[in-house]
């Protein structure tokens, strides 16, 4: 599977067609917006996030957004 993806990306690079960077801009923008919102909530609310479950959800969402930004950066380069 990985080999097929690399061959596909290599053939696209050889053709000179530049991939769209729009997915990276969307994922990166979502990550930046998330960071600003979490920062604002952390500054204004003393006990943010309130429970262990909420804390894990925030961390999972952060990890998902970072992974999406990294993947789209690699794919669109």
Beta strands, then each sheet from edge to edge (+ up, - down):
end
